[in-house]
Amino acid sequence: MAWMVYMLECADNSLYTGITVDLERRLEEHAKGKGAKYTKHRGPFTVVFTERQKTRSQALKREAGIKAMTREEKLGLIGTG
């Protein structure tokens, strides 16, 4: 099973990074306010970055690495910085 690291741009222009095995389902959860506390009142969202990882461990490490980046580094990663 492939894991997906994803980044959302929220309506307030903030960026949220997460992991999932089913991106479509996860986006529906975010849209319904059930995805994560952070995104509960920040929709609508735009997917700005996705990256496949082979294992959950790799996905978690990549997610942590992205979350440790500055906003400018994240924008560079998604190609808008």
mmCIF file of the N, C-alpha and C atoms, coordinates in Angstrom:
data_MODEL
# 
_entry.id   MODEL 
# 
loop_
_atom_site.group_PDB 
_atom_site.id 
_atom_site.type_symbol 
_atom_site.label_atom_id 
_atom_site.label_alt_id 
_atom_site.label_comp_id 
_atom_site.label_asym_id 
_atom_site.label_entity_id 
_atom_site.label_seq_id 
_atom_site.pdbx_PDB_ins_code 
_atom_site.Cartn_x 
_atom_site.Cartn_y 
_atom_site.Cartn_z 
_atom_site.occupancy 
_atom_site.B_iso_or_equiv 
_atom_site.pdbx_formal_charge 
_atom_site.auth_seq_id 
_atom_site.auth_comp_id 
_atom_site.auth_asym_id 
_atom_site.auth_atom_id 
_atom_site.pdbx_PDB_model_num 
ATOM 1   N N  . MET A 1 1  ? 0.844   -1.173 0.000  1.00 0.00 ? 1  MET A N  1 
ATOM 2   C CA . MET A 1 1  ? 0.000   0.000  0.000  1.00 0.00 ? 1  MET A CA 1 
ATOM 3   C C  . MET A 1 1  ? 0.895   1.242  0.000  1.00 0.00 ? 1  MET A C  1 
ATOM 4   N N  . ALA A 1 2  ? 0.629   2.144  -0.900 1.00 0.00 ? 2  ALA A N  1 
ATOM 5   C CA . ALA A 1 2  ? 1.418   3.374  -1.007 1.00 0.00 ? 2  ALA A CA 1 
ATOM 6   C C  . ALA A 1 2  ? 0.825   4.450  -0.094 1.00 0.00 ? 2  ALA A C  1 
ATOM 7   N N  . TRP A 1 3  ? 1.700   5.190  0.546  1.00 0.00 ? 3  TRP A N  1 
ATOM 8   C CA . TRP A 1 3  ? 1.303   6.307  1.391  1.00 0.00 ? 3  TRP A CA 1 
ATOM 9   C C  . TRP A 1 3  ? 1.521   7.600  0.627  1.00 0.00 ? 3  TRP A C  1 
ATOM 10  N N  . MET A 1 4  ? 0.702   8.586  0.900  1.00 0.00 ? 4  MET A N  1 
ATOM 11  C CA . MET A 1 4  ? 0.783   9.867  0.229  1.00 0.00 ? 4  MET A CA 1 
ATOM 12  C C  . MET A 1 4  ? 1.042   10.959 1.259  1.00 0.00 ? 4  MET A C  1 
ATOM 13  N N  . VAL A 1 5  ? 2.061   11.757 1.003  1.00 0.00 ? 5  VAL A N  1 
ATOM 14  C CA . VAL A 1 5  ? 2.294   12.979 1.769  1.00 0.00 ? 5  VAL A CA 1 
ATOM 15  C C  . VAL A 1 5  ? 1.643   14.081 0.944  1.00 0.00 ? 5  VAL A C  1 
ATOM 16  N N  . TYR A 1 6  ? 0.844   14.914 1.584  1.00 0.00 ? 6  TYR A N  1 
ATOM 17  C CA . TYR A 1 6  ? 0.146   15.956 0.835  1.00 0.00 ? 6  TYR A CA 1 
ATOM 18  C C  . TYR A 1 6  ? 0.221   17.275 1.579  1.00 0.00 ? 6  TYR A C  1 
ATOM 19  N N  . MET A 1 7  ? 0.077   18.349 0.809  1.00 0.00 ? 7  MET A N  1 
ATOM 20  C CA . MET A 1 7  ? 0.046   19.679 1.404  1.00 0.00 ? 7  MET A CA 1 
ATOM 21  C C  . MET A 1 7  ? -1.170  20.409 0.855  1.00 0.00 ? 7  MET A C  1 
ATOM 22  N N  . LEU A 1 8  ? -1.898  21.037 1.749  1.00 0.00 ? 8  LEU A N  1 
ATOM 23  C CA . LEU A 1 8  ? -3.067  21.829 1.381  1.00 0.00 ? 8  LEU A CA 1 
ATOM 24  C C  . LEU A 1 8  ? -2.787  23.301 1.609  1.00 0.00 ? 8  LEU A C  1 
ATOM 25  N N  . GLU A 1 9  ? -3.298  24.121 0.727  1.00 0.00 ? 9  GLU A N  1 
ATOM 26  C CA . GLU A 1 9  ? -3.337  25.556 0.990  1.00 0.00 ? 9  GLU A CA 1 
ATOM 27  C C  . GLU A 1 9  ? -4.751  25.849 1.458  1.00 0.00 ? 9  GLU A C  1 
ATOM 28  N N  . CYS A 1 10 ? -4.862  26.407 2.644  1.00 0.00 ? 10 CYS A N  1 
ATOM 29  C CA . CYS A 1 10 ? -6.159  26.703 3.243  1.00 0.00 ? 10 CYS A CA 1 
ATOM 30  C C  . CYS A 1 10 ? -6.661  28.060 2.755  1.00 0.00 ? 10 CYS A C  1 
ATOM 31  N N  . ALA A 1 11 ? -7.924  28.338 3.016  1.00 0.00 ? 11 ALA A N  1 
ATOM 32  C CA . ALA A 1 11 ? -8.534  29.599 2.588  1.00 0.00 ? 11 ALA A CA 1 
ATOM 33  C C  . ALA A 1 11 ? -7.819  30.810 3.169  1.00 0.00 ? 11 ALA A C  1 
ATOM 34  N N  . ASP A 1 12 ? -7.190  30.653 4.329  1.00 0.00 ? 12 ASP A N  1 
ATOM 35  C CA . ASP A 1 12 ? -6.465  31.773 4.945  1.00 0.00 ? 12 ASP A CA 1 
ATOM 36  C C  . ASP A 1 12 ? -5.004  31.839 4.480  1.00 0.00 ? 12 ASP A C  1 
ATOM 37  N N  . ASN A 1 13 ? -4.680  31.093 3.420  1.00 0.00 ? 13 ASN A N  1 
ATOM 38  C CA . ASN A 1 13 ? -3.342  31.025 2.811  1.00 0.00 ? 13 ASN A CA 1 
ATOM 39  C C  . ASN A 1 13 ? -2.318  30.286 3.659  1.00 0.00 ? 13 ASN A C  1 
ATOM 40  N N  . SER A 1 14 ? -2.736  29.656 4.743  1.00 0.00 ? 14 SER A N  1 
ATOM 41  C CA . SER A 1 14 ? -1.808  28.837 5.516  1.00 0.00 ? 14 SER A CA 1 
ATOM 42  C C  . SER A 1 14 ? -1.644  27.487 4.810  1.00 0.00 ? 14 SER A C  1 
ATOM 43  N N  . LEU A 1 15 ? -0.598  26.771 5.186  1.00 0.00 ? 15 LEU A N  1 
ATOM 44  C CA . LEU A 1 15 ? -0.306  25.478 4.581  1.00 0.00 ? 15 LEU A CA 1 
ATOM 45  C C  . LEU A 1 15 ? -0.431  24.378 5.625  1.00 0.00 ? 15 LEU A C  1 
ATOM 46  N N  . TYR A 1 16 ? -1.054  23.280 5.241  1.00 0.00 ? 16 TYR A N  1 
ATOM 47  C CA . TYR A 1 16 ? -1.218  22.125 6.117  1.00 0.00 ? 16 TYR A CA 1 
ATOM 48  C C  . TYR A 1 16 ? -0.611  20.914 5.431  1.00 0.00 ? 16 TYR A C  1 
ATOM 49  N N  . THR A 1 17 ? 0.167   20.127 6.150  1.00 0.00 ? 17 THR A N  1 
ATOM 50  C CA . THR A 1 17 ? 0.794   18.923 5.607  1.00 0.00 ? 17 THR A CA 1 
ATOM 51  C C  . THR A 1 17 ? 0.296   17.717 6.373  1.00 0.00 ? 17 THR A C  1 
ATOM 52  N N  . GLY A 1 18 ? -0.025  16.643 5.639  1.00 0.00 ? 18 GLY A N  1 
ATOM 53  C CA . GLY A 1 18 ? -0.491  15.420 6.268  1.00 0.00 ? 18 GLY A CA 1 
ATOM 54  C C  . GLY A 1 18 ? -0.118  14.205 5.441  1.00 0.00 ? 18 GLY A C  1 
ATOM 55  N N  . ILE A 1 19 ? -0.501  13.025 5.937  1.00 0.00 ? 19 ILE A N  1 
ATOM 56  C CA . ILE A 1 19 ? -0.271  11.783 5.205  1.00 0.00 ? 19 ILE A CA 1 
ATOM 57  C C  . ILE A 1 19 ? -1.567  10.978 5.172  1.00 0.00 ? 19 ILE A C  1 
ATOM 58  N N  . THR A 1 20 ? -1.687  10.113 4.176  1.00 0.00 ? 20 THR A N  1 
ATOM 59  C CA . THR A 1 20 ? -2.867  9.271  4.044  1.00 0.00 ? 20 THR A CA 1 
ATOM 60  C C  . THR A 1 20 ? -2.585  8.153  3.050  1.00 0.00 ? 20 THR A C  1 
ATOM 61  N N  . VAL A 1 21 ? -3.435  7.152  3.053  1.00 0.00 ? 21 VAL A N  1 
ATOM 62  C CA . VAL A 1 21 ? -3.383  6.126  2.014  1.00 0.00 ? 21 VAL A CA 1 
ATOM 63  C C  . VAL A 1 21 ? -4.504  6.341  1.001  1.00 0.00 ? 21 VAL A C  1 
ATOM 64  N N  . ASP A 1 22 ? -5.445  7.234  1.320  1.00 0.00 ? 22 ASP A N  1 
ATOM 65  C CA . ASP A 1 22 ? -6.588  7.517  0.444  1.00 0.00 ? 22 ASP A CA 1 
ATOM 66  C C  . ASP A 1 22 ? -6.818  9.024  0.426  1.00 0.00 ? 22 ASP A C  1 
ATOM 67  N N  . LEU A 1 23 ? -6.189  9.696  -0.508 1.00 0.00 ? 23 LEU A N  1 
ATOM 68  C CA . LEU A 1 23 ? -6.235  11.162 -0.543 1.00 0.00 ? 23 LEU A CA 1 
ATOM 69  C C  . LEU A 1 23 ? -7.656  11.685 -0.744 1.00 0.00 ? 23 LEU A C  1 
ATOM 70  N N  . GLU A 1 24 ? -8.413  11.066 -1.621 1.00 0.00 ? 24 GLU A N  1 
ATOM 71  C CA . GLU A 1 24 ? -9.777  11.530 -1.874 1.00 0.00 ? 24 GLU A CA 1 
ATOM 72  C C  . GLU A 1 24 ? -10.632 11.483 -0.603 1.00 0.00 ? 24 GLU A C  1 
ATOM 73  N N  . ARG A 1 25 ? -10.562 10.368 0.120  1.00 0.00 ? 25 ARG A N  1 
ATOM 74  C CA . ARG A 1 25 ? -11.306 10.233 1.375  1.00 0.00 ? 25 ARG A CA 1 
ATOM 75  C C  . ARG A 1 25 ? -10.837 11.275 2.391  1.00 0.00 ? 25 ARG A C  1 
ATOM 76  N N  . ARG A 1 26 ? -9.531  11.464 2.477  1.00 0.00 ? 26 ARG A N  1 
ATOM 77  C CA . ARG A 1 26 ? -8.971  12.408 3.450  1.00 0.00 ? 26 ARG A CA 1 
ATOM 78  C C  . ARG A 1 26 ? -9.406  13.838 3.139  1.00 0.00 ? 26 ARG A C  1 
ATOM 79  N N  . LEU A 1 27 ? -9.446  14.189 1.866  1.00 0.00 ? 27 LEU A N  1 
ATOM 80  C CA . LEU A 1 27 ? -9.892  15.532 1.489  1.00 0.00 ? 27 LEU A CA 1 
ATOM 81  C C  . LEU A 1 27 ? -11.360 15.744 1.840  1.00 0.00 ? 27 LEU A C  1 
ATOM 82  N N  . GLU A 1 28 ? -12.172 14.704 1.667  1.00 0.00 ? 28 GLU A N  1 
ATOM 83  C CA . GLU A 1 28 ? -13.578 14.794 2.066  1.00 0.00 ? 28 GLU A CA 1 
ATOM 84  C C  . GLU A 1 28 ? -13.695 15.014 3.571  1.00 0.00 ? 28 GLU A C  1 
ATOM 85  N N  . GLU A 1 29 ? -12.865 14.326 4.339  1.00 0.00 ? 29 GLU A N  1 
ATOM 86  C CA . GLU A 1 29 ? -12.870 14.518 5.789  1.00 0.00 ? 29 GLU A CA 1 
ATOM 87  C C  . GLU A 1 29 ? -12.505 15.955 6.148  1.00 0.00 ? 29 GLU A C  1 
ATOM 88  N N  . HIS A 1 30 ? -11.473 16.484 5.499  1.00 0.00 ? 30 HIS A N  1 
ATOM 89  C CA . HIS A 1 30 ? -11.083 17.883 5.756  1.00 0.00 ? 30 HIS A CA 1 
ATOM 90  C C  . HIS A 1 30 ? -12.238 18.817 5.411  1.00 0.00 ? 30 HIS A C  1 
ATOM 91  N N  . ALA A 1 31 ? -12.884 18.597 4.277  1.00 0.00 ? 31 ALA A N  1 
ATOM 92  C CA . ALA A 1 31 ? -13.977 19.463 3.826  1.00 0.00 ? 31 ALA A CA 1 
ATOM 93  C C  . ALA A 1 31 ? -15.158 19.435 4.799  1.00 0.00 ? 31 ALA A C  1 
ATOM 94  N N  . LYS A 1 32 ? -15.371 18.302 5.451  1.00 0.00 ? 32 LYS A N  1 
ATOM 95  C CA . LYS A 1 32 ? -16.467 18.164 6.416  1.00 0.00 ? 32 LYS A CA 1 
ATOM 96  C C  . LYS A 1 32 ? -16.080 18.640 7.816  1.00 0.00 ? 32 LYS A C  1 
ATOM 97  N N  . GLY A 1 33 ? -14.836 19.103 7.980  1.00 0.00 ? 33 GLY A N  1 
ATOM 98  C CA . GLY A 1 33 ? -14.384 19.573 9.278  1.00 0.00 ? 33 GLY A CA 1 
ATOM 99  C C  . GLY A 1 33 ? -13.969 18.455 10.209 1.00 0.00 ? 33 GLY A C  1 
ATOM 100 N N  . LYS A 1 34 ? -13.753 17.259 9.667  1.00 0.00 ? 34 LYS A N  1 
ATOM 101 C CA . LYS A 1 34 ? -13.390 16.112 10.493 1.00 0.00 ? 34 LYS A CA 1 
ATOM 102 C C  . LYS A 1 34 ? -11.978 15.624 10.209 1.00 0.00 ? 34 LYS A C  1 
ATOM 103 N N  . GLY A 1 35 ? -11.246 16.330 9.378  1.00 0.00 ? 35 GLY A N  1 
ATOM 104 C CA . GLY A 1 35 ? -9.916  15.870 8.988  1.00 0.00 ? 35 GLY A CA 1 
ATOM 105 C C  . GLY A 1 35 ? -8.851  16.103 10.032 1.00 0.00 ? 35 GLY A C  1 
ATOM 106 N N  . ALA A 1 36 ? -8.812  17.281 10.601 1.00 0.00 ? 36 ALA A N  1 
ATOM 107 C CA . ALA A 1 36 ? -7.803  17.650 11.590 1.00 0.00 ? 36 ALA A CA 1 
ATOM 108 C C  . ALA A 1 36 ? -8.278  18.935 12.273 1.00 0.00 ? 36 ALA A C  1 
ATOM 109 N N  . LYS A 1 37 ? -7.865  19.104 13.517 1.00 0.00 ? 37 LYS A N  1 
ATOM 110 C CA . LYS A 1 37 ? -8.239  20.332 14.227 1.00 0.00 ? 37 LYS A CA 1 
ATOM 111 C C  . LYS A 1 37 ? -7.806  21.569 13.454 1.00 0.00 ? 37 LYS A C  1 
ATOM 112 N N  . TYR A 1 38 ? -6.588  21.522 12.912 1.00 0.00 ? 38 TYR A N  1 
ATOM 113 C CA . TYR A 1 38 ? -6.038  22.693 12.234 1.00 0.00 ? 38 TYR A CA 1 
ATOM 114 C C  . TYR A 1 38 ? -6.903  23.120 11.057 1.00 0.00 ? 38 TYR A C  1 
ATOM 115 N N  . THR A 1 39 ? -7.416  22.161 10.304 1.00 0.00 ? 39 THR A N  1 
ATOM 116 C CA . THR A 1 39 ? -8.159  22.494 9.088  1.00 0.00 ? 39 THR A CA 1 
ATOM 117 C C  . THR A 1 39 ? -9.652  22.684 9.321  1.00 0.00 ? 39 THR A C  1 
ATOM 118 N N  . LYS A 1 40 ? -10.126 22.427 10.526 1.00 0.00 ? 40 LYS A N  1 
ATOM 119 C CA . LYS A 1 40 ? -11.564 22.419 10.794 1.00 0.00 ? 40 LYS A CA 1 
ATOM 120 C C  . LYS A 1 40 ? -12.297 23.663 10.298 1.00 0.00 ? 40 LYS A C  1 
ATOM 121 N N  . HIS A 1 41 ? -11.730 24.837 10.496 1.00 0.00 ? 41 HIS A N  1 
ATOM 122 C CA . HIS A 1 41 ? -12.403 26.084 10.095 1.00 0.00 ? 41 HIS A CA 1 
ATOM 123 C C  . HIS A 1 41 ? -11.580 26.883 9.084  1.00 0.00 ? 41 HIS A C  1 
ATOM 124 N N  . ARG A 1 42 ? -10.748 26.201 8.312  1.00 0.00 ? 42 ARG A N  1 
ATOM 125 C CA . ARG A 1 42 ? -9.857  26.905 7.385  1.00 0.00 ? 42 ARG A CA 1 
ATOM 126 C C  . ARG A 1 42 ? -10.140 26.592 5.924  1.00 0.00 ? 42 ARG A C  1 
ATOM 127 N N  . GLY A 1 43 ? -11.225 25.910 5.617  1.00 0.00 ? 43 GLY A N  1 
ATOM 128 C CA . GLY A 1 43 ? -11.545 25.545 4.234  1.00 0.00 ? 43 GLY A CA 1 
ATOM 129 C C  . GLY A 1 43 ? -12.122 26.719 3.485  1.00 0.00 ? 43 GLY A C  1 
ATOM 130 N N  . PRO A 1 44 ? -12.261 26.613 2.200  1.00 0.00 ? 44 PRO A N  1 
ATOM 131 C CA . PRO A 1 44 ? -11.932 25.454 1.362  1.00 0.00 ? 44 PRO A CA 1 
ATOM 132 C C  . PRO A 1 44 ? -10.419 25.321 1.157  1.00 0.00 ? 44 PRO A C  1 
ATOM 133 N N  . PHE A 1 45 ? -10.045 24.160 0.642  1.00 0.00 ? 45 PHE A N  1 
ATOM 134 C CA . PHE A 1 45 ? -8.636  23.815 0.492  1.00 0.00 ? 45 PHE A CA 1 
ATOM 135 C C  . PHE A 1 45 ? -8.277  23.567 -0.964 1.00 0.00 ? 45 PHE A C  1 
ATOM 136 N N  . THR A 1 46 ? -7.007  23.768 -1.250 1.00 0.00 ? 46 THR A N  1 
ATOM 137 C CA . THR A 1 46 ? -6.450  23.415 -2.547 1.00 0.00 ? 46 THR A CA 1 
ATOM 138 C C  . THR A 1 46 ? -5.254  22.511 -2.305 1.00 0.00 ? 46 THR A C  1 
ATOM 139 N N  . VAL A 1 47 ? -5.215  21.370 -2.983 1.00 0.00 ? 47 VAL A N  1 
ATOM 140 C CA . VAL A 1 47 ? -4.057  20.481 -2.879 1.00 0.00 ? 47 VAL A CA 1 
ATOM 141 C C  . VAL A 1 47 ? -2.937  21.119 -3.698 1.00 0.00 ? 47 VAL A C  1 
ATOM 142 N N  . VAL A 1 48 ? -1.815  21.406 -3.056 1.00 0.00 ? 48 VAL A N  1 
ATOM 143 C CA . VAL A 1 48 ? -0.711  22.078 -3.746 1.00 0.00 ? 48 VAL A CA 1 
ATOM 144 C C  . VAL A 1 48 ? 0.522   21.193 -3.881 1.00 0.00 ? 48 VAL A C  1 
ATOM 145 N N  . PHE A 1 49 ? 0.513   20.021 -3.206 1.00 0.00 ? 49 PHE A N  1 
ATOM 146 C CA . PHE A 1 49 ? 1.676   19.143 -3.262 1.00 0.00 ? 49 PHE A CA 1 
ATOM 147 C C  . PHE A 1 49 ? 1.257   17.733 -2.867 1.00 0.00 ? 49 PHE A C  1 
ATOM 148 N N  . THR A 1 50 ? 1.725   16.753 -3.631 1.00 0.00 ? 50 THR A N  1 
ATOM 149 C CA . THR A 1 50 ? 1.570   15.345 -3.257 1.00 0.00 ? 50 THR A CA 1 
ATOM 150 C C  . THR A 1 50 ? 2.865   14.622 -3.583 1.00 0.00 ? 50 THR A C  1 
ATOM 151 N N  . GLU A 1 51 ? 3.155   13.627 -2.779 1.00 0.00 ? 51 GLU A N  1 
ATOM 152 C CA . GLU A 1 51 ? 4.359   12.829 -2.986 1.00 0.00 ? 51 GLU A CA 1 
ATOM 153 C C  . GLU A 1 51 ? 4.117   11.435 -2.417 1.00 0.00 ? 51 GLU A C  1 
ATOM 154 N N  . ARG A 1 52 ? 4.341   10.410 -3.218 1.00 0.00 ? 52 ARG A N  1 
ATOM 155 C CA . ARG A 1 52 ? 4.152   9.025  -2.772 1.00 0.00 ? 52 ARG A CA 1 
ATOM 156 C C  . ARG A 1 52 ? 5.353   8.534  -1.977 1.00 0.00 ? 52 ARG A C  1 
ATOM 157 N N  . GLN A 1 53 ? 5.045   7.749  -0.960 1.00 0.00 ? 53 GLN A N  1 
ATOM 158 C CA . GLN A 1 53 ? 6.070   7.087  -0.163 1.00 0.00 ? 53 GLN A CA 1 
ATOM 159 C C  . GLN A 1 53 ? 5.687   5.615  -0.054 1.00 0.00 ? 53 GLN A C  1 
ATOM 160 N N  . LYS A 1 54 ? 6.676   4.736  0.011  1.00 0.00 ? 54 LYS A N  1 
ATOM 161 C CA . LYS A 1 54 ? 6.396   3.300  0.030  1.00 0.00 ? 54 LYS A CA 1 
ATOM 162 C C  . LYS A 1 54 ? 5.849   2.803  1.358  1.00 0.00 ? 54 LYS A C  1 
ATOM 163 N N  . THR A 1 55 ? 6.282   3.410  2.455  1.00 0.00 ? 55 THR A N  1 
ATOM 164 C CA . THR A 1 55 ? 5.860   2.935  3.772  1.00 0.00 ? 55 THR A CA 1 
ATOM 165 C C  . THR A 1 55 ? 5.336   4.083  4.620  1.00 0.00 ? 55 THR A C  1 
ATOM 166 N N  . ARG A 1 56 ? 4.589   3.715  5.666  1.00 0.00 ? 56 ARG A N  1 
ATOM 167 C CA . ARG A 1 56 ? 4.079   4.721  6.595  1.00 0.00 ? 56 ARG A CA 1 
ATOM 168 C C  . ARG A 1 56 ? 5.236   5.440  7.281  1.00 0.00 ? 56 ARG A C  1 
ATOM 169 N N  . SER A 1 57 ? 6.261   4.684  7.620  1.00 0.00 ? 57 SER A N  1 
ATOM 170 C CA . SER A 1 57 ? 7.432   5.268  8.272  1.00 0.00 ? 57 SER A CA 1 
ATOM 171 C C  . SER A 1 57 ? 8.079   6.333  7.396  1.00 0.00 ? 57 SER A C  1 
ATOM 172 N N  . GLN A 1 58 ? 8.255   6.031  6.129  1.00 0.00 ? 58 GLN A N  1 
ATOM 173 C CA . GLN A 1 58 ? 8.846   7.012  5.209  1.00 0.00 ? 58 GLN A CA 1 
ATOM 174 C C  . GLN A 1 58 ? 7.947   8.238  5.079  1.00 0.00 ? 58 GLN A C  1 
ATOM 175 N N  . ALA A 1 59 ? 6.637   8.011  5.021  1.00 0.00 ? 59 ALA A N  1 
ATOM 176 C CA . ALA A 1 59 ? 5.690   9.124  4.899  1.00 0.00 ? 59 ALA A CA 1 
ATOM 177 C C  . ALA A 1 59 ? 5.742   10.022 6.141  1.00 0.00 ? 59 ALA A C  1 
ATOM 178 N N  . LEU A 1 60 ? 5.794   9.408  7.311  1.00 0.00 ? 60 LEU A N  1 
ATOM 179 C CA . LEU A 1 60 ? 5.865   10.188 8.550  1.00 0.00 ? 60 LEU A CA 1 
ATOM 180 C C  . LEU A 1 60 ? 7.148   11.008 8.626  1.00 0.00 ? 60 LEU A C  1 
ATOM 181 N N  . LYS A 1 61 ? 8.255   10.419 8.191  1.00 0.00 ? 61 LYS A N  1 
ATOM 182 C CA . LYS A 1 61 ? 9.532   11.150 8.200  1.00 0.00 ? 61 LYS A CA 1 
ATOM 183 C C  . LYS A 1 61 ? 9.494   12.317 7.228  1.00 0.00 ? 61 LYS A C  1 
ATOM 184 N N  . ARG A 1 62 ? 8.928   12.094 6.049  1.00 0.00 ? 62 ARG A N  1 
ATOM 185 C CA . ARG A 1 62 ? 8.840   13.168 5.051  1.00 0.00 ? 62 ARG A CA 1 
ATOM 186 C C  . ARG A 1 62 ? 7.909   14.275 5.542  1.00 0.00 ? 62 ARG A C  1 
ATOM 187 N N  . GLU A 1 63 ? 6.776   13.883 6.147  1.00 0.00 ? 63 GLU A N  1 
ATOM 188 C CA . GLU A 1 63 ? 5.837   14.856 6.693  1.00 0.00 ? 63 GLU A CA 1 
ATOM 189 C C  . GLU A 1 63 ? 6.531   15.716 7.747  1.00 0.00 ? 63 GLU A C  1 
ATOM 190 N N  . ALA A 1 64 ? 7.271   15.082 8.642  1.00 0.00 ? 64 ALA A N  1 
ATOM 191 C CA . ALA A 1 64 ? 7.987   15.818 9.688  1.00 0.00 ? 64 ALA A CA 1 
ATOM 192 C C  . ALA A 1 64 ? 9.011   16.760 9.080  1.00 0.00 ? 64 ALA A C  1 
ATOM 193 N N  . GLY A 1 65 ? 9.700   16.306 8.041  1.00 0.00 ? 65 GLY A N  1 
ATOM 194 C CA . GLY A 1 65 ? 10.681  17.153 7.364  1.00 0.00 ? 65 GLY A CA 1 
ATOM 195 C C  . GLY A 1 65 ? 10.038  18.379 6.735  1.00 0.00 ? 65 GLY A C  1 
ATOM 196 N N  . ILE A 1 66 ? 8.888   18.180 6.111  1.00 0.00 ? 66 ILE A N  1 
ATOM 197 C CA . ILE A 1 66 ? 8.185   19.305 5.487  1.00 0.00 ? 66 ILE A CA 1 
ATOM 198 C C  . ILE A 1 66 ? 7.673   20.263 6.556  1.00 0.00 ? 66 ILE A C  1 
ATOM 199 N N  . LYS A 1 67 ? 7.120   19.723 7.629  1.00 0.00 ? 67 LYS A N  1 
ATOM 200 C CA . LYS A 1 67 ? 6.599   20.580 8.699  1.00 0.00 ? 67 LYS A CA 1 
ATOM 201 C C  . LYS A 1 67 ? 7.706   21.411 9.356  1.00 0.00 ? 67 LYS A C  1 
ATOM 202 N N  . ALA A 1 68 ? 8.935   20.911 9.307  1.00 0.00 ? 68 ALA A N  1 
ATOM 203 C CA . ALA A 1 68 ? 10.068  21.645 9.892  1.00 0.00 ? 68 ALA A CA 1 
ATOM 204 C C  . ALA A 1 68 ? 10.565  22.765 8.981  1.00 0.00 ? 68 ALA A C  1 
ATOM 205 N N  . MET A 1 69 ? 10.121  22.775 7.725  1.00 0.00 ? 69 MET A N  1 
ATOM 206 C CA . MET A 1 69 ? 10.551  23.804 6.771  1.00 0.00 ? 69 MET A CA 1 
ATOM 207 C C  . MET A 1 69 ? 9.912   25.149 7.091  1.00 0.00 ? 69 MET A C  1 
ATOM 208 N N  . THR A 1 70 ? 10.573  26.195 6.660  1.00 0.00 ? 70 THR A N  1 
ATOM 209 C CA . THR A 1 70 ? 9.971   27.533 6.744  1.00 0.00 ? 70 THR A CA 1 
ATOM 210 C C  . THR A 1 70 ? 8.898   27.631 5.660  1.00 0.00 ? 70 THR A C  1 
ATOM 211 N N  . ARG A 1 71 ? 8.048   28.620 5.781  1.00 0.00 ? 71 ARG A N  1 
ATOM 212 C CA . ARG A 1 71 ? 7.015   28.826 4.755  1.00 0.00 ? 71 ARG A CA 1 
ATOM 213 C C  . ARG A 1 71 ? 7.659   29.023 3.380  1.00 0.00 ? 71 ARG A C  1 
ATOM 214 N N  . GLU A 1 72 ? 8.755   29.775 3.337  1.00 0.00 ? 72 GLU A N  1 
ATOM 215 C CA . GLU A 1 72 ? 9.432   30.030 2.063  1.00 0.00 ? 72 GLU A CA 1 
ATOM 216 C C  . GLU A 1 72 ? 9.956   28.735 1.460  1.00 0.00 ? 72 GLU A C  1 
ATOM 217 N N  . GLU A 1 73 ? 10.485  27.843 2.291  1.00 0.00 ? 73 GLU A N  1 
ATOM 218 C CA . GLU A 1 73 ? 10.981  26.548 1.799  1.00 0.00 ? 73 GLU A CA 1 
ATOM 219 C C  . GLU A 1 73 ? 9.828   25.697 1.278  1.00 0.00 ? 73 GLU A C  1 
ATOM 220 N N  . LYS A 1 74 ? 8.696   25.740 1.975  1.00 0.00 ? 74 LYS A N  1 
ATOM 221 C CA . LYS A 1 74 ? 7.520   24.988 1.518  1.00 0.00 ? 74 LYS A CA 1 
ATOM 222 C C  . LYS A 1 74 ? 7.033   25.534 0.184  1.00 0.00 ? 74 LYS A C  1 
ATOM 223 N N  . LEU A 1 75 ? 6.997   26.845 0.039  1.00 0.00 ? 75 LEU A N  1 
ATOM 224 C CA . LEU A 1 75 ? 6.569   27.444 -1.234 1.00 0.00 ? 75 LEU A CA 1 
ATOM 225 C C  . LEU A 1 75 ? 7.524   27.049 -2.358 1.00 0.00 ? 75 LEU A C  1 
ATOM 226 N N  . GLY A 1 76 ? 8.817   26.977 -2.049 1.00 0.00 ? 76 GLY A N  1 
ATOM 227 C CA . GLY A 1 76 ? 9.788   26.516 -3.037 1.00 0.00 ? 76 GLY A CA 1 
ATOM 228 C C  . GLY A 1 76 ? 9.539   25.076 -3.439 1.00 0.00 ? 76 GLY A C  1 
ATOM 229 N N  . LEU A 1 77 ? 9.183   24.246 -2.472 1.00 0.00 ? 77 LEU A N  1 
ATOM 230 C CA . LEU A 1 77 ? 8.890   22.836 -2.729 1.00 0.00 ? 77 LEU A CA 1 
ATOM 231 C C  . LEU A 1 77 ? 7.688   22.685 -3.670 1.00 0.00 ? 77 LEU A C  1 
ATOM 232 N N  . ILE A 1 78 ? 6.678   23.517 -3.486 1.00 0.00 ? 78 ILE A N  1 
ATOM 233 C CA . ILE A 1 78 ? 5.487   23.410 -4.333 1.00 0.00 ? 78 ILE A CA 1 
ATOM 234 C C  . ILE A 1 78 ? 5.594   24.238 -5.602 1.00 0.00 ? 78 ILE A C  1 
ATOM 235 N N  . GLY A 1 79 ? 6.717   24.937 -5.743 1.00 0.00 ? 79 GLY A N  1 
ATOM 236 C CA . GLY A 1 79 ? 6.979   25.656 -6.993 1.00 0.00 ? 79 GLY A CA 1 
ATOM 237 C C  . GLY A 1 79 ? 6.357   27.021 -7.103 1.00 0.00 ? 79 GLY A C  1 
ATOM 238 N N  . THR A 1 80 ? 5.982   27.623 -5.974 1.00 0.00 ? 80 THR A N  1 
ATOM 239 C CA . THR A 1 80 ? 5.406   28.981 -6.037 1.00 0.00 ? 80 THR A CA 1 
ATOM 240 C C  . THR A 1 80 ? 6.277   29.994 -5.320 1.00 0.00 ? 80 THR A C  1 
ATOM 241 N N  . GLY A 1 81 ? 7.450   29.574 -4.859 1.00 0.00 ? 81 GLY A N  1 
ATOM 242 C CA . GLY A 1 81 ? 8.282   30.488 -4.075 1.00 0.00 ? 81 GLY A CA 1 
ATOM 243 C C  . GLY A 1 81 ? 9.481   30.986 -4.799 1.00 0.00 ? 81 GLY A C  1 
# 
